Amino acid sequence: MMLGFGWALLDAQTGENRPHSHLAHQISLSLVDSCSINADRDLRLSPGEAVLIPATTVHRLTPSGAILRNLYVDPFFMGTRDLNKSVGLERLSTAEANALALVGSGNEARKWMEGFLNRKGSSQIDPRLRSTLQRIEPGATPSELAKAVGVSTTRMREIAVRDFGVPTTKLLQWLQVQRAIESFDQSHSVAAAAAAGGFSDQAHFTRRLVEWFGVTPSQGLAKIEITIVR
């Protein structure tokens, strides 16, 4: 896994995953085996085909063991939004899928994502929110975030829903999970990762990871080599 602020690239075998959704738009490329995306409608990918799964779409990847390249990108990446105007699963063009298959570095991944997002068209998220979330402590409350941004809690919720599609509480949980995953690269300890993410305990972190990614830490992180890309 290559992990940057607002994006991640994961090459791995699909594990047993439960239906889940997250704040990142997900692009899944079938590398070796055919696989299926189970969502509001099912879509089957042959090797070399890719699909966009818009943010907050409840989905599940099958079968277990399929080798996929998954790219995750949220509004923090370019400070833009509106990709979530996409409705349902969307196949990528052959050219886009082929270019994604050739990505071999963090810089190449970012360039591919920039081109894809620019094709989709987008608008800027609130710059105060983006800069504040880069420095706020994991585990912060919605009222603490609102104070740091300089708005009321009600206005903070409106901004979070507009820019990320979820209320402030969910946005902060998403940030916690990202911080915990980043910490796991250094500690290789679920308990330490949970603490770094501001979770009350290991069980709390596990519940959130299952909610966002459909897997437990032992299923989703234990065998993954994580590279942090600044």
C-alpha positions, 0 to 999 in steps of 0.5 A: 500500500502507498498511502498519501494525504487524501489517497492510497494505492493498494495492490493485494488479494481480496480478503473476506470483506463485508458490505461497507462504504467509505468517504473515498472514491474507489477505483478497482482494477482487476489485475489477474482474475475476474472479480465482481463488485456487489453494490446496488447492482452487480458488475463483473470485471475481467482481467484488465478492466476497472470500475469507479465506485463513488464515495459512500456507495455500499459495496463488497468485492468478491471472490476472496483471493482475487488480485486487485489494484485499488485506488482510493481518493477523497476530497483532501487529495486535490482539495476538490469535490463533486466526483460523487455526482457519479451515480452508481458503478461506472466502468473506466475506459480501456485507456484509463484502465491500461494507464492505471495498470502501468502505475509504478510509483507514488508520483505516477499514481498522483498524476493518474488521479489528477488526470482522472479527476480533471476529466470528471470536473470538480469544484473546491472544498472549503480551504479552511477545512482542508488545512485544519484537518491536516493538523488537528489531533485525531479524536477531536470532537465536531465542536473542536473542529468547528472552533479550529475552522472558525465557524459554528458547529451547525455551519461546520456540519453543513460544510462537511455534508457539502464537501464530503457527503457526511456529517462532521462526526463521520468525517472525523472518524474517517480521519482517525482511521487514516491516522491509525493506518499510517501509524500501523506502518511504524508500530505493526501493533493494532493497539498502538495504531488505535491509540495514534488514531485517537480511538478509545481502544482497540475494539473501537478501531476494529469497529470503524475499520470494518465499517469503512473497509469491511475487514478487521485489522488482522484481515486488512493490515497484518500482511500489508506493507505500507509505504507513506508518501508525502 
